[in-house]
Amino acid sequence: MNSRRTINLPDRPANLPFSDAALVGDTLYISGRIGIDPATGLAPPEVDLELRILFDGFSAVLKEAGMMRNGRFEMMGIAVRKSC
């Protein structure tokens, strides 16, 4: 049986009903993330900044799980941006 450990970032709100990630065996399952600017609570108008915030979040979860982004990994993601 694979071991399972939940991963939570230190600055996440305590009232969320899910963890930031789950490490099962050697596979890390990252919960849905969004590119919201933590300073404003809004998505930035520039998509490149939104993606930077999003990938910085992925990096923070990987680091908290003790994984490095410079190793081999596979990622599957779905991104949807609603037009205003």
C-alpha positions as CSV (number, residue, x, y, z in Angstrom):
1,M,0.0,0.0,0.0
2,N,1.3,3.5,-0.9
3,S,1.9,6.0,1.8
4,R,-0.2,9.2,1.7
5,R,0.7,12.7,3.0
6,T,-1.2,15.9,2.6
7,I,0.7,19.0,1.7
8,N,-0.4,22.5,2.8
9,L,1.4,25.8,2.3
10,P,2.1,27.7,5.5
11,D,0.2,30.8,4.4
12,R,-3.0,29.1,3.1
13,P,-6.4,30.0,4.6
14,A,-7.3,27.5,7.3
15,N,-10.9,27.2,6.3
16,L,-10.4,25.7,2.9
17,P,-12.0,22.2,2.5
18,F,-9.1,20.7,0.6
19,S,-5.3,20.5,0.8
20,D,-2.8,22.1,-1.6
21,A,-1.6,18.6,-2.7
22,A,-1.5,15.0,-1.8
23,L,1.7,12.9,-2.0
24,V,0.8,9.3,-2.7
25,G,3.8,7.1,-3.0
26,D,6.1,9.0,-5.3
27,T,3.3,10.9,-7.1
28,L,2.2,14.4,-6.1
29,Y,-1.4,15.4,-6.9
30,I,-1.6,19.2,-6.8
31,S,-5.1,20.7,-6.2
32,G,-6.5,23.3,-8.6
33,R,-4.6,26.5,-8.5
34,I,-5.5,29.9,-10.0
35,G,-3.3,32.9,-10.9
36,I,-4.9,35.4,-8.5
37,D,-2.6,38.2,-7.3
38,P,-2.4,37.8,-3.5
39,A,-2.0,41.5,-3.0
40,T,-5.3,42.4,-4.8
41,G,-7.3,39.2,-4.8
42,L,-7.9,39.7,-8.5
43,A,-6.5,38.1,-11.7
44,P,-3.9,40.4,-13.2
45,P,-4.9,42.0,-16.6
46,E,-1.8,40.6,-18.2
47,V,-2.0,36.8,-18.9
48,D,1.8,36.5,-18.6
49,L,1.7,37.8,-15.0
50,E,-1.2,35.5,-14.2
51,L,0.8,32.5,-15.5
52,R,3.8,33.6,-13.4
53,I,1.7,33.7,-10.3
54,L,0.2,30.3,-11.2
55,F,3.6,28.6,-11.8
56,D,5.1,30.3,-8.6
57,G,2.3,28.6,-6.8
58,F,3.2,25.2,-8.3
59,S,6.8,25.8,-7.4
60,A,5.8,26.6,-3.8
61,V,3.8,23.3,-3.5
62,L,6.6,21.3,-5.0
63,K,9.1,22.8,-2.5
64,E,6.8,22.2,0.4
65,A,6.5,18.5,-0.7
66,G,10.3,18.3,-0.8
67,M,10.4,18.0,-4.6
68,M,12.6,20.0,-7.0
69,R,11.3,21.4,-10.3
70,N,14.6,20.7,-12.0
71,G,14.0,17.0,-12.0
72,R,11.9,15.0,-14.4
73,F,8.2,15.4,-13.9
74,E,5.0,15.2,-15.9
75,M,2.2,17.7,-15.6
76,M,-1.3,17.7,-16.9
77,G,-3.3,20.9,-16.6
78,I,-6.4,22.5,-17.8
79,A,-6.6,26.3,-18.0
80,V,-9.7,28.3,-18.7
81,R,-9.9,32.1,-18.7
82,K,-13.3,33.7,-18.9
83,S,-13.5,36.7,-21.3
84,C,-15.0,39.8,-19.8
